[in-house]
């Protein structure tokens, strides 16, 4: 029989300071004032340090430290209490908080005498191009603090208006995963971020973090006439502010496009859906395109393809349409968590109740059902997609947006091609490391081929010598 937790243990766990816990675990927060902290990965997450509670507004979840651990570290109630009481975490702050909103940013980060730890982390561990790292260190946009953290300095027309801090040493986050410290420097300018301009910026590229920004640049070293910007999360207001800032400070609009290189996950896809619904025009009436730059967005897990194809053959439909619907609903997930901003899910996804957690689906059955409905609306080789997607639970505008998204992925699979993979790439740094790994393998094959030729030549020489 399990021993029941005492009220004292529960109270002790609930009294742990949420902000200090996040700092210990490397969970990224942005400090807005002494009292309020915002989530970086989830910008609707607000932590009230004075009350030691959190509010995740988009999910309508609130609570104390125990609920926070259950929500963001995927623990049961007993596991959360055990985790919080088994370590000497800082307790909730008891002093009164003085609000200090809107204070001007003052750069107070103490620099180390060397940038060796930062260079090793960025170049060796993250795979960032050495020349890019060296150039940004020389310009003062990348620094190293006395705790060996990487400092990404936010430059604004020659002034420092904020900074991201990125740890260079991994730590255990309490959920069996290794992560690094992340923080936005206190009073950093709102709706801004780490950015680099390459020539006159006629294109804007937005990323979730400085690491992703540098990874994309490393993969595309010929970039020019653009501005690369980190949002330190997924922040629509940062996008709008940086468009206006670029126009005011550089005298140009992004007439060549605005690109969103966010993560290939649920939050990233919802963000892109939201941004792509915006319409922007230059003064001459030219439309400014807002485009998806999610890395390897046409990758499909290898194990899914035979299932799509078998169902397509059985119902005489196009398997790539099944894949496109799966992609648009849940980003090819094996759970029912919807990954579009329209809340649409029929075959693979399901709208969750507030606070509800995604559940694993019967993928084979979902694929079969999708193929069957496609077949039912197939006439002379053409599928009536609007009829396939029609569902009384969803308003017409959501259905139209969903249809456009399905068509986009189907056309991508048809025209650009799909890439079978073991596991889809999540972000631009994964993409960079994937390419670096492939280069190392190619070099290895080249060396082996050369050695094989040398051995063959020696064999021939010995044969002829006889």
Secondary structure, 3 states (H helix, E strand, C coil): CCCCCCHHHHHHHHCECHHHHHHHHCCCEEECCCCEEEECCCCCEEEECCCCEEEEHHHCEEECHHHHHHHHCCCCHHHHHHHHHCCCCCECCCCCCCCCCCCCCCCCCCECCCCHHHHHHHHHHCCCCHHHHHHHHHHCCEEEECCCCEEEEEEECCEEEEEEEECCCCEECCCCCEECCEEECCCCCCCCCCEEEECCCCEEEEECCHHHHHHHHHHCCCCCCEEEEECCCCCHHHHHHHHHHHHHHHCCCCCCCEEECCCCCHHHHHHHHHHHCCCEECCCCCEECEEECCCCCCEEEHHHHHHHHHHHHHHCCCHHHHHHHHHHHHCCCCECCCCCCCCCCCCCCCCCCCCCCCCECCHHHHHHHHHHHHHHCEECCEECHHHHHCCCCCCHHHHHHHHHHHHHHHHHHHHHCCEEECCCCCCHHHHHHHHHHHHHHHHHHHHHHHHHHHHHHHHHHHHHHC
